[in-house]
Every structure is written in C-alpha cells, then in structure tokens.
Amino acid sequence: MARILRGEIRWADLDPTRGHEQSGMRPVLILSQDVFNERSGTVIAMALTSQPQRASFPLTLELTSSALPKQSWVKISQIRTLSVERIGKRLAKVSAEELAVVIEGLNEIIGV
C-alpha cells in the first residue's frame, strides 16, 4: 500500500460501529503524522460527510478542496484510530492551513 500521509483524504471502512458513530465506507481526513502512520499500523482520522451540517465549527468544518467529488464537511467530533487495513484509495489532500483549522477545532472540543 502507498504511504498514508497527514492531510490526505482517503476512503475508509468504518464498520462495525456503535451508536452515533459514522459508519460504512466513507472518506476520512488523516490527522496523524506520517511516521506514526508508517510505524504503528494505525492512523488517527476524522470522518467526512457530504450531508449539510447544522452544527458549525468546532464540531464540523466545511472543506474547500475542489478535488473532492462532493461538497464535504469534516466531522471534527468523529475522531478515530483506524488500522491501516481499513484505509483505501486517496481522494484528495487538504491544505496545511485547512488542516490547522481542523486541529484548532479539535483543540477547542477537548479543551487544550
């Protein structure tokens, strides 16, 4: 498998899930550092959705990447550690600035 890089948006198999977790095959934004992804066998990622979101920042953030096939939102509150075996094809990559805003939103949610 090709290297999984921070800031990439990739397909991921999120099943099985419980409760209000995002499920199924869906895009995720990779947050973890490249060396972590390579050495740990896992990645830290956030689910994306194409459904318009009522919750705004810091719970969700609309992405501006024109490489995505649909208008998309990062569900900042839906952060997961996933085995690299769940990670599939690369769809796009967010800008460093957009990734920084996502991290800022996560920091607001967890109280950093």
N, C-alpha and C positions, 0 to 999 in steps of 0.2 A: 504494500500500500504506500502511496505517496505520503510524504511528511504532512502532518496536520499542523497548521500554523495558526498562531494567535491572530484574531481578527477575521479569519475565514468564516464564511457561512457555508455549512455543509449539511447534507441530508443525514438524518439520524433516526434510528429505530428506537422510539421511547417506550415501547411496550415491554413488559407489562407495567401498568401504572395503578395508582390508587387515588381515590377521592378526586380532588380538583387538579391533579397533575395533567399537563399536556400529554397527549398520547399519540400513538401511531407514528408513521413515517412523516417527519416534518423537518424543516430547516432549523438549525441551531447556530448560534454565534459562539465561536470558540474563544474563551477568555484566558485560559491557562497559557503560560509561557511555553515556547517551542521545546525547550529542553525537558520540561515536565511531561509534555505530551509524548515525547520520544522515549523517555526512560521509565515512566510509570505504568505505561499500558492503559492509562486513562486520560480523559480530558475533562476540564470544567467548562460547561457550556450553558447558554440560556436559550430557551425555546423561542421561536418566532411564530407569528400568526399573521394571516392575511385578512383577518376579521377586524374591522374598525373597533377601536378600544375606547370605552367610556373612561377608564382610569387613565390619567395622564402621568407625566413624569413626577416622581421617580419610579412608579410601578411599570410603566411602559414607555417606549420611545419609538417614534416613527423613524424608519430608516430612509435615507435619501439616495441610496445606491441605485443607479439606473441599470445595473447588471441583473437585478432581481426581476423575475418574470411578473411579479405582482407587487402592489403596494404592501409593505410589511411593517410590523411593529415587533420590537424586542420585548418580550415579557420578562422584565428585569427581576421580578419576584419568582420566576420559574428557573432557578439555577440548579444544575445537577452535575454530579460527577458521573461520567459515562465511560464504559470500556471502549477502547479504540475499535473493538469488533463491531460496535453499534454504529460507527461513523462511516458514511459513504461519500459519494461524489461531491466535489467542491462546486458551489454555485456562484459565489462572489466573494469579495473581501471588502470590509468596511474601512473607511479612512482612519488614520490614527486619531484624528480629532473626534470622530463619531465614537470610536472605542473608548476614548477618555470620558465622554459624556455618559456612556453606559456604566462605566466603573464608578463615576461620580454618583449616579443614581443608586447603584448597589451600596455604596458607602452611606448614603442617606438612609436606606432601608435598614441596614444593620447597625447604624449609629456610630460610624467611625468619624 
